[in-house]
Amino acid sequence: MLCKLLHMTARRHILPAMRTMKRATLVRILAAVLLSVAMALLVGGIAERRARADLVEGMTADARLRQVLLASEIARFRLLPLALADDRDVVGAVRSGRTVAHRLDIKLASLAQATGASVIYVIGRDGRAIAASNWQDRQSFVGSDYGFRRYYREAMQDGAATQFALGTVSHRPGLYLSRRTADGGVVVVKLEFDRIEREWRAAGGITFVTDRSGVILISSRPEWRFAITRPIGVRQAAAVRTDSGVGALRPQPFALDGATLRLPGRRAALHDVATDTDEGGWRVHLAMPIQPTINGVVRGSALAAALVTLALIALAWGARERSRRRALRTSELEAAVADRTRALRTEIEERIAAETRAAELREGLRQANRLAALGQITASVAHETAQPVAAIRNYVTTARQLLARGEARAVDDNLGAIARLTDRIGLVTAELRGFARKGSGTIGPVVLAEVVEGARLILKERLSAVAFAVPDIPPDLIVVAGRVRLEQVLVNLLQNAIEALAGRPDPRIAIELDVRDTMVSLIVVDNGPGVDPAVAGRMFTPFVTSRPNGLGLGLVIAQDIMTDLGGALRLLPSTSGARFEATLRRVP
């Protein structure tokens, strides 16, 4: 009887209570899962947008850097035809023809090997090559007719020309830089981009350069050269084929929808970013697969959000069932801490790698800025060296006449004048070589007067167009700096002032000196229009500029250099013109 009573009690009260407890537990578990999934979706969406924006921003900066380095490489080779246009052997070969050009062949071959140019050659007045650096090759350019080439016709008409085309003899694509000589010939330097394309392939992603017509000229995928990236008309395509020398343009190698680039036979899409068009109409494109990286970030963030949500729910649940859930809660917390520790360790390693890469990129930008500045002051170099060279020729002619008459004393005077002129040329070229050389990074005592004089010598021709005032700097005034890097800062500030004064009726630039006990300030002042208030607060931010053709990197690099030197660079308030102050530590 008692057993029957106990059985009936269990069926009526205990079993329904147990079923109610199971249903409540299942409801709590289901609610926890749904909440963690919702939190994972929310956090994953935020992480995806942020990761995409960061990756696109990094790709854009990388593409701009590749454009700057490509432009500096081309600017370096533009000096060659300018320097050879007045060369004595070049002038003699153009005047006399092939009979005296063999010595020039040897010189051009040595110069091409030293500079890395693909080929250097001289075209005579009749349009045929009379000397070439590849004179010993089977495919020598000597004797070939280039009168039909655009770079030859434009150089004869305008003095200089640039053309990207397929070689008629070598059948290799390259950029031709040409300049007319004094006696009607043309000096041509061909630049090929195989090394740059290899570096782009090693850096990852797909990099390619397009012209104004959208035709690919340079690419980390060589099979893309002379392929179209958008539909073009029949006449435009015919003009591109004629100018580039290719038989037919290749079809578009990819499908481009906005910023999404798809390759045939490949399911994963690439993200494409492109720089602004430069002065030559070229744009640098960089395409990389960013979705796998974004998916990894989203998965990690969503998983972390889900784990955190579940951990919080477990803590709340454990407050009600502390004794039964204590061990489970401790295990979950330990797992969450271990996951977070691994994530923090990975983040620290990635930050260290990013900072190292950023330092390397900053040094690359500094060197590119110096090389780009050299390209802008080519006219100054030509002017500073052309006059002494012409004077030396006159002195040599006079000395021969005096020597024939036996006037040894007058010959000795002429030789002394020639020595002084060569010293002048050596001073200019030595300063430019030092400016172009990559900085060693060494910081120490530097004579401030020598730095200012070096910058003035580099920009002497451009400064001759303005009223330029420099204070008397004591020769014993020494600051803590690196000479090349401090010169780069001063050249950058002076060039900005010169460009700001373009078209002004009374252009004036002055350098002011403020010497204190422990600090020295150089202040560059001009009477130009001043800094636009819209960009004044962001002058030292990358890619912020008020000039149409500016990259917005010069002042950023200059400020970075001053910070490394233990100084500072800032824009001073001014009622007229612009005032930039560079502050350095003084050596007592």
C-alpha positions as CSV (number, residue, x, y, z in Angstrom):
1,M,0.0,0.0,0.0
2,L,2.8,2.4,0.9
3,C,4.6,1.6,-2.3
4,K,1.5,2.3,-4.4
5,L,1.1,5.6,-2.6
6,L,4.7,6.6,-3.3
7,H,4.3,5.7,-7.0
8,M,1.2,7.8,-7.4
9,T,2.9,10.7,-5.7
10,A,5.9,10.5,-8.0
11,R,3.7,10.4,-11.1
12,R,1.6,13.4,-10.0
13,H,4.3,15.7,-8.6
14,I,7.9,14.7,-9.1
15,L,8.0,13.6,-12.8
16,P,6.1,16.7,-14.0
17,A,8.6,18.9,-12.1
18,M,11.6,17.2,-13.7
19,R,10.1,17.6,-17.2
20,T,9.5,21.3,-16.4
21,M,13.1,21.7,-15.3
22,K,14.3,20.1,-18.6
23,R,12.2,22.4,-20.7
24,A,13.5,25.5,-18.9
25,T,17.1,24.3,-19.3
26,L,16.5,23.8,-23.1
27,V,14.9,27.2,-23.4
28,R,17.8,28.9,-21.6
29,I,20.3,27.0,-23.8
30,L,18.4,28.0,-27.0
31,A,18.2,31.6,-25.9
32,A,21.9,31.7,-25.2
33,V,22.8,30.2,-28.6
34,L,20.5,32.7,-30.4
35,L,21.9,35.6,-28.5
36,S,25.5,34.6,-29.2
37,V,24.7,34.1,-32.9
38,A,23.1,37.5,-33.1
39,M,26.2,39.1,-31.4
40,A,28.5,37.2,-33.7
41,L,26.7,38.5,-36.8
42,L,26.7,42.1,-35.5
43,V,30.4,42.1,-34.5
44,G,31.3,40.2,-37.7
45,G,29.6,42.9,-39.9
46,I,31.4,45.7,-38.1
47,A,34.7,43.8,-38.3
48,E,34.2,43.2,-42.1
49,R,33.6,46.9,-42.8
50,R,36.6,48.0,-40.8
51,A,38.9,45.3,-42.2
52,R,37.9,46.2,-45.8
53,A,38.5,49.9,-45.2
54,D,41.9,49.3,-43.7
55,L,43.0,46.9,-46.5
56,V,41.8,49.3,-49.2
57,E,43.6,52.2,-47.6
58,G,46.8,50.2,-47.3
59,M,46.6,49.1,-50.9
60,T,46.0,52.7,-52.1
61,A,49.1,53.9,-50.2
62,D,51.1,51.0,-51.6
63,A,50.0,51.8,-55.2
64,R,50.9,55.5,-54.7
65,L,54.3,54.5,-53.4
66,R,54.9,52.2,-56.4
67,Q,53.9,55.1,-58.7
68,V,56.4,57.5,-56.9
69,L,59.2,54.9,-57.2
70,L,58.4,54.3,-60.9
71,A,58.5,58.0,-61.6
72,S,61.8,58.5,-59.8
73,E,63.3,55.6,-61.8
74,I,62.2,57.3,-65.1
75,A,63.4,60.7,-63.8
76,R,66.9,59.3,-63.1
77,F,67.2,58.1,-66.7
78,R,66.0,61.4,-68.2
79,L,69.4,62.9,-67.2
80,L,71.3,60.7,-69.6
81,P,70.1,62.1,-73.0
82,L,70.4,65.6,-71.5
83,A,74.0,65.0,-70.5
84,L,75.0,63.3,-73.8
85,A,73.4,65.9,-76.1
86,D,76.5,68.2,-75.8
87,D,79.1,65.4,-75.4
88,R,82.2,66.0,-77.6
89,D,82.2,62.5,-79.1
90,V,78.4,62.6,-79.8
91,V,78.8,66.0,-81.6
92,G,81.8,64.7,-83.6
93,A,80.0,61.5,-84.6
94,V,76.9,63.5,-85.8
95,R,79.2,65.8,-87.8
96,S,81.4,63.2,-89.4
97,G,79.2,60.1,-89.6
98,R,80.0,56.5,-88.8
99,T,83.7,56.8,-89.7
100,V,84.5,58.3,-86.3
101,A,81.7,56.7,-84.2
102,H,83.5,53.5,-83.0
103,R,85.0,55.3,-80.0
104,L,81.5,56.5,-79.2
105,D,80.2,52.9,-79.4
106,I,82.5,51.9,-76.6
107,K,81.6,54.9,-74.5
108,L,77.9,54.2,-74.9
109,A,78.3,50.5,-74.0
110,S,80.2,51.4,-70.8
111,L,77.6,54.0,-69.9
112,A,74.7,51.6,-70.5
113,Q,76.3,49.0,-68.3
114,A,77.0,51.5,-65.5
115,T,73.5,53.0,-65.5
116,G,71.4,50.0,-66.2
117,A,69.9,51.4,-69.4
118,S,68.7,48.8,-71.9
119,V,70.4,50.5,-74.8
120,I,71.8,54.0,-75.7
121,Y,72.2,55.1,-79.3
122,V,72.8,58.2,-81.5
123,I,70.8,58.9,-84.6
124,G,72.4,61.0,-87.4
125,R,70.8,63.7,-89.4
126,D,69.5,61.3,-92.0
127,G,67.5,59.3,-89.4
128,R,69.9,56.3,-89.2
129,A,71.7,55.2,-86.1
130,I,75.4,55.9,-86.3
131,A,76.5,54.6,-82.8
132,A,74.9,52.3,-80.2
133,S,75.8,50.6,-77.0
134,N,74.8,47.2,-78.5
135,W,77.2,47.6,-81.5
136,Q,78.7,44.2,-80.9
137,D,75.3,42.3,-80.8
138,R,73.7,40.5,-83.7
139,Q,70.7,42.9,-83.3
140,S,72.9,46.0,-83.3
141,F,71.0,49.2,-83.9
142,V,73.8,50.7,-85.9
143,G,72.6,51.5,-89.5
144,S,68.9,51.0,-88.7
145,D,66.5,53.7,-89.9
146,Y,64.5,55.4,-87.1
147,G,63.3,58.4,-89.1
148,F,59.7,57.1,-88.8
149,R,59.7,56.9,-85.0
150,R,57.7,59.5,-83.1
151,Y,60.4,60.0,-80.5
152,Y,62.8,61.0,-83.4
153,R,60.4,63.3,-85.1
154,E,59.3,65.1,-82.0
155,A,62.9,65.4,-80.7
156,M,63.9,67.0,-84.0
157,Q,60.9,69.4,-83.8
158,D,60.6,70.1,-80.1
159,G,64.0,69.2,-78.7
160,A,62.9,66.2,-76.6
161,A,60.4,63.4,-76.7
162,T,59.1,60.3,-74.8
163,Q,57.5,57.2,-76.3
164,F,56.6,53.7,-75.0
165,A,56.8,51.2,-77.9
166,L,57.9,47.8,-79.0
167,G,61.5,47.7,-80.4
168,T,61.7,47.3,-84.1
169,V,65.0,45.3,-83.9
170,S,64.8,43.7,-80.4
171,H,61.0,43.4,-80.3
172,R,61.1,44.2,-76.6
173,P,58.8,46.9,-75.1
174,G,60.4,49.9,-73.4
175,L,60.3,53.6,-72.8
176,Y,62.3,55.7,-75.2
177,L,63.7,59.1,-73.9
178,S,65.2,61.2,-76.7
179,R,66.9,64.6,-77.0
180,R,68.2,66.6,-80.0
181,T,71.9,67.3,-80.2
182,A,73.5,70.7,-81.1
183,D,74.2,69.6,-84.7
184,G,70.9,68.0,-85.6
185,G,71.3,64.5,-84.3
186,V,69.2,62.7,-81.7
187,V,70.4,60.9,-78.5
188,V,68.0,58.0,-77.4
189,V,68.0,56.1,-74.2
190,K,65.7,53.0,-74.0
191,L,64.5,52.0,-70.5
192,E,63.0,48.5,-70.0
193,F,61.1,47.6,-66.8
194,D,61.9,43.9,-66.3
195,R,63.5,44.5,-62.9
196,I,60.6,46.5,-61.7
197,E,58.1,43.9,-62.9
198,R,60.0,41.2,-61.0
199,E,60.0,43.3,-57.8
200,W,56.2,43.8,-58.3
201,R,55.7,40.0,-58.7
202,A,57.7,39.3,-55.5
203,A,55.7,41.9,-53.6
204,G,52.5,40.0,-54.2
205,G,49.2,40.9,-56.0
206,I,49.0,42.0,-59.6
207,T,50.5,45.4,-60.6
208,F,50.1,47.0,-64.0
209,V,50.4,50.5,-65.6
210,T,47.9,51.8,-68.1
211,D,48.2,54.8,-70.5
212,R,45.5,57.4,-71.4
213,S,43.8,54.9,-73.8
214,G,43.6,52.2,-71.0
215,V,46.2,50.0,-72.7
216,I,48.5,48.1,-70.3
217,L,52.2,49.0,-70.8
218,I,54.0,47.6,-67.8
219,S,52.8,44.6,-65.7
220,S,53.9,42.0,-63.2
221,R,52.2,39.6,-65.6
222,P,54.2,40.1,-68.9
223,E,51.4,38.4,-71.0
224,W,49.2,41.4,-70.2
225,R,51.4,43.9,-72.1
226,F,49.6,45.9,-74.8
227,A,46.2,44.5,-73.6
228,I,43.2,46.8,-73.4
229,T,41.4,47.3,-70.1
230,R,38.2,48.9,-71.6
231,P,36.6,49.0,-75.0
232,I,38.2,51.6,-77.4
233,G,37.3,52.8,-80.9
234,V,38.7,51.5,-84.1
235,R,40.6,54.7,-84.9
236,Q,42.0,55.0,-81.4
237,A,43.1,51.3,-81.5
238,A,44.8,51.9,-84.9
239,A,46.6,54.9,-83.5
240,V,47.8,53.0,-80.5
241,R,49.1,50.1,-82.6
242,T,50.9,52.5,-85.0
243,D,52.5,54.4,-82.1
244,S,53.5,51.3,-80.1
245,G,54.6,49.2,-83.0
246,V,52.5,46.1,-82.0
247,G,50.6,44.2,-84.7
248,A,47.4,43.8,-82.6
249,L,46.2,44.8,-79.2
250,R,45.5,41.9,-76.8
251,P,41.9,41.5,-75.5
252,Q,41.0,42.5,-72.0
253,P,42.5,39.8,-69.7
254,F,40.0,40.3,-66.9
255,A,36.5,41.5,-66.1
256,L,36.4,44.7,-64.1
257,D,33.2,45.7,-62.3
258,G,33.8,48.9,-60.3
259,A,36.7,47.9,-58.0
260,T,36.1,44.1,-58.4
261,L,38.5,42.4,-60.8
262,R,37.8,38.8,-61.9
263,L,40.2,36.6,-63.7
264,P,39.1,33.9,-66.2
265,G,38.9,30.4,-64.6
266,R,39.3,31.9,-61.0
267,R,36.3,32.0,-58.7
268,A,37.9,34.3,-56.1
269,A,37.7,38.0,-57.1
270,L,40.5,40.6,-56.6
271,H,40.1,44.2,-55.4
272,D,41.6,46.8,-57.7
273,V,42.9,50.3,-56.7
274,A,44.4,52.8,-59.1
275,T,46.4,56.0,-58.6
276,D,45.6,59.4,-60.2
277,T,46.9,59.9,-63.7
278,D,50.4,61.4,-63.8
279,E,51.7,64.0,-66.2
280,G,52.4,61.3,-68.8
281,G,48.9,59.9,-68.6
282,W,50.0,56.8,-66.7
283,R,48.1,55.1,-63.9
284,V,49.4,52.4,-61.5
285,H,46.8,49.6,-60.7
286,L,47.2,47.2,-57.8
287,A,44.9,44.2,-57.6
288,M,45.0,41.8,-54.6
289,P,42.7,39.2,-53.1
290,I,41.4,40.8,-49.9
291,Q,38.3,38.7,-49.3
292,P,40.2,35.7,-47.7
293,T,41.8,38.2,-45.3
294,I,38.5,39.8,-44.5
295,N,36.8,36.4,-44.0
296,G,39.5,35.4,-41.6
297,V,39.1,38.7,-39.6
298,V,35.3,38.2,-39.7
299,R,35.5,34.6,-38.5
300,G,37.9,35.5,-35.7
301,S,35.8,38.5,-34.6
302,A,32.5,36.6,-34.8
303,L,34.0,33.7,-32.9
304,A,35.4,36.0,-30.2
305,A,32.0,37.8,-29.9
306,A,30.2,34.5,-29.6
307,L,32.6,33.2,-27.0
308,V,32.4,36.4,-25.0
309,T,28.6,36.4,-25.1
310,L,28.5,32.7,-24.1
311,A,30.9,33.4,-21.3
312,L,28.8,36.3,-20.0
313,I,25.6,34.1,-20.2
314,A,27.5,31.3,-18.4
315,L,28.5,33.7,-15.6
316,A,24.9,34.9,-15.2
317,W,23.7,31.4,-15.3
318,G,26.4,30.3,-12.9
319,A,25.2,32.9,-10.4
320,R,21.9,30.9,-10.0
321,E,23.5,27.5,-10.2
322,R,26.9,28.2,-8.7
323,S,27.6,24.9,-7.1
324,R,26.7,22.9,-10.3
325,R,28.3,25.1,-12.9
326,R,31.5,26.2,-11.0
327,A,33.8,23.8,-12.9
328,L,32.3,24.5,-16.3
329,R,32.5,28.3,-15.8
330,T,36.2,28.1,-14.8
331,S,37.0,26.0,-17.9
332,E,35.2,28.5,-20.2
333,L,37.0,31.4,-18.7
334,E,40.4,29.7,-19.0
335,A,39.7,28.9,-22.6
336,A,38.7,32.5,-23.3
337,V,41.8,33.9,-21.6
338,A,44.0,31.5,-23.6
339,D,42.3,32.5,-26.9
340,R,42.7,36.2,-26.0
341,T,46.3,35.7,-25.0
342,R,47.1,34.1,-28.4
343,A,45.2,36.9,-30.2
344,L,47.2,39.5,-28.3
345,R,50.5,37.8,-29.1
346,T,49.6,37.6,-32.8
347,E,48.5,41.3,-32.8
348,I,51.8,42.3,-31.2
349,E,53.8,40.4,-33.7
350,E,51.8,41.9,-36.6
351,R,52.3,45.4,-35.2
352,I,56.0,44.9,-34.9
353,A,56.2,43.7,-38.5
354,A,54.0,46.6,-39.7
355,E,56.2,49.2,-37.8
356,T,59.3,47.7,-39.4
357,R,57.8,47.8,-42.9
358,A,56.6,51.4,-42.2
359,A,60.2,52.4,-41.4
360,E,61.4,50.9,-44.6
361,L,58.7,52.6,-46.6
362,R,59.5,56.0,-45.0
363,E,63.2,55.6,-45.9
364,G,62.1,54.6,-49.5
365,L,59.9,57.8,-49.7
366,R,62.8,59.9,-48.5
367,Q,65.1,58.6,-51.2
368,A,62.3,58.9,-53.8
369,N,61.8,62.5,-52.7
370,R,65.5,63.3,-53.2
371,L,65.6,61.6,-56.7
372,A,62.4,63.4,-57.7
373,A,64.0,66.7,-56.6
374,L,67.0,65.9,-58.8
375,G,64.8,65.5,-61.8
376,Q,63.3,69.0,-61.1
377,I,66.6,70.7,-60.9
378,T,68.1,69.2,-64.1
379,A,67.9,72.6,-65.8
380,S,70.0,74.1,-63.0
381,V,72.7,71.5,-63.4
382,A,72.8,72.0,-67.2
383,H,73.1,75.8,-66.8
384,E,75.8,75.6,-64.0
385,T,78.0,73.3,-66.0
386,A,77.3,74.5,-69.6
387,Q,78.9,77.9,-69.0
388,P,82.2,76.6,-67.5
389,V,82.4,74.0,-70.2
390,A,82.0,76.6,-73.0
391,A,84.6,78.8,-71.3
392,I,87.1,75.9,-71.0
393,R,86.7,75.3,-74.8
394,N,87.5,78.9,-75.5
395,Y,90.5,78.9,-73.1
396,V,91.8,75.7,-74.8
397,T,91.5,77.3,-78.3
398,T,93.3,80.4,-77.1
399,A,96.0,78.4,-75.3
400,R,96.9,76.5,-78.5
401,Q,97.3,79.8,-80.4
402,L,99.5,81.2,-77.6
403,L,101.5,78.0,-77.4
404,A,102.1,78.3,-81.2
405,R,103.5,81.8,-80.7
406,G,105.6,80.7,-77.7
407,E,103.8,82.8,-75.1
408,A,104.3,80.3,-72.2
409,R,103.3,82.8,-69.5
410,A,99.9,83.5,-71.1
411,V,99.4,79.7,-71.6
412,D,100.0,79.2,-67.9
413,D,97.4,81.9,-67.1
414,N,94.8,80.1,-69.3
415,L,95.6,76.8,-67.6
416,G,95.0,78.4,-64.2
417,A,91.6,79.7,-65.4
418,I,90.7,76.2,-66.7
419,A,91.6,74.7,-63.3
420,R,89.3,77.2,-61.5
421,L,86.4,76.4,-63.9
422,T,86.8,72.6,-63.4
423,D,86.8,73.2,-59.6
424,R,83.5,75.0,-60.0
425,I,82.0,72.1,-62.0
426,G,83.3,69.6,-59.5
427,L,81.7,71.6,-56.6
428,V,78.3,71.4,-58.3
429,T,78.4,67.7,-59.3
430,A,79.8,66.7,-55.9
431,E,77.0,68.4,-54.1
432,L,74.4,66.7,-56.3
433,R,76.0,63.3,-55.9
434,G,75.9,63.8,-52.1
435,F,72.2,64.9,-52.3
436,A,71.2,61.9,-54.4
437,R,73.0,59.4,-52.2
438,K,70.9,57.4,-49.7
439,G,71.3,58.8,-46.2
440,S,73.4,56.7,-43.8
441,G,71.2,57.5,-40.9
442,T,74.1,58.8,-38.8
443,I,73.3,61.8,-36.6
444,G,76.0,64.0,-35.3
445,P,77.5,67.5,-35.3
446,V,77.0,69.3,-38.6
447,V,78.1,72.8,-39.6
448,L,74.9,74.7,-40.3
449,A,76.5,77.1,-42.8
450,E,77.6,74.2,-45.0
451,V,74.1,72.7,-45.1
452,V,72.6,76.1,-46.1
453,E,75.3,76.6,-48.8
454,G,74.8,73.1,-50.1
455,A,71.0,73.6,-50.5
456,R,71.7,77.0,-52.2
457,L,74.1,75.5,-54.6
458,I,71.7,72.7,-55.6
459,L,68.9,75.2,-56.3
460,K,71.1,78.0,-57.6
461,E,69.5,78.2,-61.0
462,R,65.9,78.2,-59.7
463,L,66.8,80.7,-57.0
464,S,68.2,83.1,-59.6
465,A,64.6,83.8,-60.6
466,V,63.7,85.3,-57.2
467,A,65.2,87.8,-54.7
468,F,66.9,85.4,-52.3
469,A,68.3,86.6,-48.9
470,V,70.5,84.5,-46.6
471,P,71.8,85.7,-43.2
472,D,75.5,85.6,-42.2
473,I,75.7,82.2,-40.4
474,P,78.7,81.9,-38.1
475,P,81.1,79.1,-39.3
476,D,81.3,77.7,-35.8
477,L,77.5,77.3,-35.4
478,I,77.0,73.5,-35.2
479,V,73.8,71.6,-34.8
480,V,72.8,67.9,-34.3
481,A,71.7,66.5,-37.6
482,G,72.6,64.4,-40.7
483,R,73.9,66.6,-43.5
484,V,72.1,64.9,-46.5
485,R,68.8,64.6,-44.6
486,L,68.9,68.2,-43.3
487,E,69.7,69.4,-46.9
488,Q,66.7,67.4,-48.1
489,V,64.4,69.3,-45.7
490,L,65.8,72.7,-46.6
491,V,65.6,71.9,-50.4
492,N,62.0,70.8,-50.0
493,L,61.0,74.0,-48.2
494,L,62.8,76.2,-50.7
495,Q,61.3,74.4,-53.7
496,N,57.8,74.8,-52.2
497,A,58.5,78.5,-51.8
498,I,59.7,78.8,-55.4
499,E,56.7,77.0,-56.8
500,A,54.3,79.2,-54.7
501,L,55.9,82.3,-56.2
502,A,55.4,81.3,-59.8
503,G,53.9,84.2,-61.8
504,R,54.5,86.8,-59.0
505,P,55.8,90.2,-60.1
506,D,58.2,90.6,-57.2
507,P,59.1,87.1,-55.9
508,R,61.2,87.1,-52.7
509,I,62.5,84.3,-50.5
510,A,64.5,84.8,-47.3
511,I,66.1,82.5,-44.7
512,E,66.0,83.8,-41.1
513,L,68.2,82.6,-38.3
514,D,67.1,82.4,-34.6
515,V,69.9,81.2,-32.3
516,R,69.2,80.4,-28.7
517,D,71.1,78.7,-25.9
518,T,70.2,75.1,-26.8
519,M,68.2,75.4,-30.0
520,V,68.6,76.9,-33.5
521,S,65.8,77.7,-35.8
522,L,65.9,78.2,-39.6
523,I,62.8,80.0,-40.9
524,V,62.0,80.0,-44.7
525,V,59.9,83.0,-45.6
526,D,58.3,83.9,-48.9
527,N,55.9,86.6,-50.1
528,G,53.6,84.3,-52.0
529,P,49.9,83.7,-51.5
530,G,50.4,81.7,-48.3
531,V,49.0,78.4,-47.3
532,D,45.3,77.7,-48.0
533,P,43.5,77.7,-44.6
534,A,41.5,74.7,-45.8
535,V,44.7,72.5,-45.7
536,A,46.8,74.4,-43.2
537,G,45.7,72.2,-40.3
538,R,46.5,69.1,-42.3
539,M,49.8,70.2,-44.0
540,F,51.8,67.3,-42.5
541,T,49.3,64.6,-43.2
542,P,50.2,62.1,-46.1
543,F,48.7,62.9,-49.5
544,V,47.3,66.3,-48.4
545,T,48.4,69.1,-50.9
546,S,47.0,72.3,-52.4
547,R,48.9,71.9,-55.7
548,P,47.2,70.1,-58.6
549,N,50.3,68.0,-59.4
550,G,51.5,67.5,-55.8
551,L,51.6,64.1,-54.1
552,G,51.4,65.6,-50.6
553,L,54.5,63.7,-49.3
554,G,57.2,66.3,-49.3
555,L,56.3,68.0,-46.0
556,V,55.4,64.7,-44.4
557,I,58.9,63.3,-45.2
558,A,60.5,66.6,-44.0
559,Q,58.7,66.5,-40.7
560,D,59.6,62.8,-40.2
561,I,63.3,63.7,-40.9
562,M,63.2,66.5,-38.4
563,T,61.6,64.3,-35.7
564,D,64.4,61.7,-36.3
565,L,67.0,64.5,-35.8
566,G,65.5,65.4,-32.5
567,G,64.0,68.7,-33.8
568,A,60.7,69.9,-35.2
569,L,59.1,71.4,-38.4
570,R,56.0,73.6,-38.1
571,L,54.1,76.3,-40.0
572,L,54.2,79.7,-38.3
573,P,51.3,82.2,-38.5
574,S,51.9,84.9,-41.1
575,T,49.8,87.8,-42.4
576,S,51.3,87.4,-45.9
577,G,53.2,84.6,-47.6
578,A,54.2,81.4,-45.8
579,R,56.7,80.9,-42.9
580,F,58.1,77.4,-42.1
581,E,60.3,76.9,-39.1
582,A,62.8,74.0,-38.7
583,T,64.2,73.7,-35.2
584,L,67.4,71.8,-34.3
585,R,69.4,71.1,-31.2
586,R,72.5,73.2,-30.9
587,V,76.0,71.8,-30.1
588,P,77.5,74.0,-27.4
